[in-house]
Amino acid sequence: MTTRRNFIKNTVLSSTAIAVGSSVMGMPASSYRRIIGSNERLNVAVAGLGRRLGAYYEPISRKSSNVNLMYLCDVMESQRARAMKNFAERIDYKPKLENDIRKVIDDKDVDVLVNATPDHWHTPGSIMAMKAGQHVYVEKPCSHNMNENELLVAASKKYNKVVQMGNQQRSAPHTIQIINEIHNGIIGTPFKAVAFYNNQRGEVPVQKKAAVPEGLDWKLWQGPAVHREYTDNTWDYNWHWYGWNYGTAEAGNNATHELDIARWALQVDFPQYAEVEAEKRHFLNDGWEMYDTMEATFKFADKKIIQWDGKSRNGYSTYGGGRGTVIYGSEGTVFVNRGKYMLMDRAGKLIKEVTADSQEAGTALGGGGDISTDHMVNFFDAIRGKGTLNAPIADASISMAMVHYANVAYRTGKGFRIDDNNGKMLDPEAMKLWGREYEKGWEPTI
């Protein structure tokens, strides 16, 4: 008797077409490799049961999704227990609990990996899953550096897998509506977008050596990153700010979303130039090791420009919201965030305002809501050939590149030119940060 995985492989009907460039919002259903029937149940594993877990309850538990939650995987025992308890309130069966993502990936009955691990695990874990025959929903940032960015896209092509990044606003109906109207000329020719984020993050403890928390597999948590001794307050969230071994700073943590909307609105791909003004401005003696304030500028062909105004620890609402995107055109302006959009004419008069019927989280830790649910359901539908993927990885990775350019410009202390055909940084010092050092034996390959 054939295994379920072999059966799926033997029912292949067509090859995957990966959409590259902002002119294509997604891939048509007919372009996917039909690895599964339109009504076939998907076996899903979730790896990483931290703050994004709440975004998965609804799309996984709703009957119309027709998925079977096979695994809840995390390197922290308490998070596995919490996830099981919370899902038990929503489903009438018990998924398996697992510490090691590699064991989950090795299970040939798993069709889908939801990769919600820390940043340094996103690309390596996703490639491992694709090699094993699984489709991947990977949270932002989909990659830790530009080399991983390219590897992730190449792997999706090589293994013919559906890969969607968790840039969930791509699935927001009100955002899709106004972006389409921008593309159809509602504000004339769009020429500039300002993506913004402000938050009130507080003081971060200075790192000091400490015992590994009870129930945590610290070695496996580090995985592909260069291994070191444990320091307190690292594993749960502050790894974002404790150097470049694990995180991608606030640009990777949050600018990913709004830069993606800005690029989508302006219909641009790689920029030709990137520069930043960035520094740590708050709690100067605390443990935060990166910038907490950044203004990034990206210049594109046709004199288009995107800027990111990121204030991690200053809650001043510069643009009338904690996060969002302002798009300027020759005949008007659009403000759009997760909750609404506003259309203004050239004089600044409000022409139209649409409030979304959504409870999607903004700057609060964790999150989830209607948009996250729509985004994951869109991913499930695409696997079955029933829908168009809203954030195919080949396109999402271009938005991700802008994050990496911003971080590289900060780390090198200078701006640089970029080949807008292939994304390469035309600066020798910048190119030294194209990739990263890995723990021996953990280097991602396709």
Residue, then its C-alpha position, 0 to 999 in steps of 0.5 A: m500500500t502506498t503512503r499518503r505522501n506518495f499518493i499525493k506525489n503521484t497525483v501531481l497535475s501541474s508544475t508550480a509557477i512562482a510570481v516575481g515582481s509587484s505587478v502580480m499580487g498572487m499566483p493563479a490557482s492553475s499555476y500550482r502543483r496540485i498536490i492535494g485534492s480540493n476537498e482533501r484534509l490538510n495535516v498541519a503542524v505549528a512550530g513556535l507557540g509564542r505570541r503569534l499562537g492566537a492568530y492560528y486558533e480560528p483558521i485551524s479550528r474552523k470546520s470550513s478550513n478542513v485541516n487536522l492539527m497534527y503537531l504543536c511544537d515548541v522548545m519550551e514545555s510550558q508553551r506546549a502545555r498552554a497551546m494544548k489547553n487553548f486548542a482543547e477549547r476549540i477542537d475535539y481531538k488532541p494534537k501531538l506535542e513535540n519539542d523538536i521541529r526536526k521530528v515534526i518535519d520528518d513525519k511524512d503525513v504532515d502536509v503543512l508547516v506553520n513556522a512561527t519560530p524566532d527569526h533565525w529559524h525561519t529560513p532554515g526551518s522552512i527549507m527543511a520542511m520543503k525538502a521533506g515535502q511540506h508547504v510552508y506558512v512562515e511568519k515575518p521576517c521570512s529570512h534573517n539576511m539576504n542570502e537566506n532570502e534568496l535560498l528561500v525563494a530558490a527552495s520554493k521553486k526547486y521543491n514546488k511548494v506553496v510558501q506564504m509569508g505572514n504579511q497578513q495585510r495583503s489579505a485585508p479586503h479594505t487594503i486590497q480595495i484601495i490598492n487596486e484603486i490606487h493602481n487604477g489612478i484614484i490619486g493620479t500617479p503614486f510617487k511616494a509612500v511613508a511606512f510608519y510604526n511607533n510603540q512604547r517599548g520600555e527598558v530592557p534588562v542588561q544581559k547576564k549569564a543565568a541558568v537556562p529556564e526550566g523546560l527550555d531546550w536552549k540548544l535547540w532554541q538556538g539551532p542554526a544560530v551560533h551557540r552561546e551560554y544562556t543570558d536571562n530574559t533572552w528566549d521569550y522576546n528580548w532576543h529581538w534586541y540582543g544583537w544580530n545572532y537571533g533577530t532582525a531588529e525593529a525593521g524585521n519585526n515590524a517594518t516588514h508589514e508596512l514596507d510591503i504595503a508601500r511597495w505594493a501601492l507604488q508597484v516597485d520591486f528592488p530599490q536602486y539606493a538605500e540609506v538610513e539615519a538610525e540610533k539608540r535614543h532611549f534608555l541608553n544604559d539598558g540592554w537594547e543593543m540595536y537602534d530603537t529609532m530609524e528613518a530609512t529611505f529607499k529610492f527607485a526607478d522613475k523617481k519613486i521613493i519609500q520611507w520608513d519612520g520607525k520609533s520603537r520606544n516613542g509613542y508619539s502618533t506622528y501620522g495619526g496611528g500606531r502603524g500604517t502607510v501614507i501613499y502620495g500621488s499627483e492628484g491625492t493621498v491615501f492613508v491605510n492601516r489594518g483598520k481603515y483607509m482614508l482617501m484625500d484629494r490634492a487639497g487634503k479634503l477627505i473624499k472617502e473613508v472605509t473602516a474595516d470590519s476587523q479586530e486585527a492587532g496593531t502594535a500590541l505584542g502577539g496579535g491575530g484577528d480577522i486579517s490573520t485568519d483570512h491570510m492563513v485560509n488563503f494559504f490553505d485554499a492555494i494549496r488545494g488549487k482553490g485560490t490565488l496566493n496573496a503573498p507568494i514568497a517570490d514577491a514577499s521576499i522583495s519587501m523583505a529585502m528592503v528590511h535587510y538593506a535598512n539593517v545593513a545600512y545601519r550596521t555599516g553606517k552608510g547608504f549604498r546603491i543596489d542593482d534593481n535587477n537582482g537586488k545585489m548591494l553595490d558596495p563591498e562592505a555591505m556585501k560582507l553582511w549578505g549572509r551570516e555565520y551559522e552553528k557548524g552543521w546547521e547551514p541551510t542548503i537547498 
